[in-house]
Amino acid sequence: MWQVYFFILPIGLGIMTLVASLICLFAYLMSDDNATRLPAFNWFKRLILVAFLLLSVGLFMTFRNFWR
Protein backbone atom coordinates (compact mmCIF):
# COMPACT_ATOMS: atom_id res chain seq x y z
CA MET A 1 0.00 0.00 0.00
CA TRP A 2 2.88 2.39 0.68
CA GLN A 3 3.81 2.23 -3.02
CA VAL A 4 0.65 4.15 -3.89
CA TYR A 5 1.80 7.06 -1.76
CA PHE A 6 5.20 6.89 -3.43
CA PHE A 7 3.52 7.01 -6.86
CA ILE A 8 1.38 10.02 -5.90
CA LEU A 9 4.41 11.99 -4.64
CA PRO A 10 5.49 13.27 -8.12
CA ILE A 11 1.97 14.63 -8.65
CA GLY A 12 2.23 16.77 -5.52
CA LEU A 13 5.72 17.92 -6.40
CA GLY A 14 4.57 18.70 -9.93
CA ILE A 15 1.69 20.83 -8.67
CA MET A 16 4.03 22.75 -6.35
CA THR A 17 6.50 23.26 -9.21
CA LEU A 18 3.66 24.44 -11.44
CA VAL A 19 2.70 27.05 -8.83
CA ALA A 20 6.33 28.19 -8.61
CA SER A 21 6.49 28.54 -12.39
CA LEU A 22 3.32 30.63 -12.37
CA ILE A 23 4.90 32.89 -9.74
CA CYS A 24 7.89 33.35 -12.06
CA LEU A 25 5.53 34.09 -14.96
CA PHE A 26 3.78 36.70 -12.81
CA ALA A 27 7.18 38.22 -11.93
CA TYR A 28 8.05 38.31 -15.64
CA LEU A 29 4.81 40.00 -16.59
CA MET A 30 4.86 42.58 -13.79
CA SER A 31 8.53 43.58 -14.00
CA ASP A 32 9.67 46.71 -15.79
CA ASP A 33 13.40 46.04 -15.47
CA ASN A 34 15.08 43.79 -18.04
CA ALA A 35 17.53 42.60 -15.39
CA THR A 36 14.58 41.02 -13.59
CA ARG A 37 12.49 39.98 -16.58
CA LEU A 38 15.07 37.71 -18.21
CA PRO A 39 15.88 35.56 -15.13
CA ALA A 40 12.19 35.31 -14.26
CA PHE A 41 11.34 34.06 -17.74
CA ASN A 42 14.25 31.59 -17.71
CA TRP A 43 13.07 30.18 -14.37
CA PHE A 44 9.52 30.02 -15.71
CA LYS A 45 10.66 27.91 -18.68
CA ARG A 46 12.71 25.58 -16.47
CA LEU A 47 10.03 25.11 -13.86
CA ILE A 48 7.19 24.56 -16.33
CA LEU A 49 9.22 21.82 -18.01
CA VAL A 50 10.00 20.15 -14.67
CA ALA A 51 6.36 20.48 -13.57
CA PHE A 52 5.00 18.75 -16.66
CA LEU A 53 7.62 16.02 -16.42
CA LEU A 54 6.76 15.37 -12.77
CA LEU A 55 3.03 15.42 -13.46
CA SER A 56 3.40 13.07 -16.42
CA VAL A 57 5.52 10.60 -14.47
CA GLY A 58 3.24 10.76 -11.44
CA LEU A 59 0.05 10.28 -13.44
CA PHE A 60 1.58 7.43 -15.41
CA MET A 61 2.78 5.60 -12.32
CA THR A 62 -0.46 6.21 -10.40
CA PHE A 63 -2.89 5.15 -13.11
CA ARG A 64 -0.73 2.22 -14.16
CA ASN A 65 -0.95 0.99 -10.57
CA PHE A 66 -4.75 1.40 -10.36
CA TRP A 67 -5.52 -0.21 -13.74
CA ARG A 68 -4.00 -3.59 -12.91
Secondary structure, DSSP 8 states (H G I E B T S, - for coil): -HHHHHHHHHHHHHHHHHHHHHHHHHHHHH---HHHHHHHHHHHHHHHHHHHHHHHHHHHHHHHHHT-
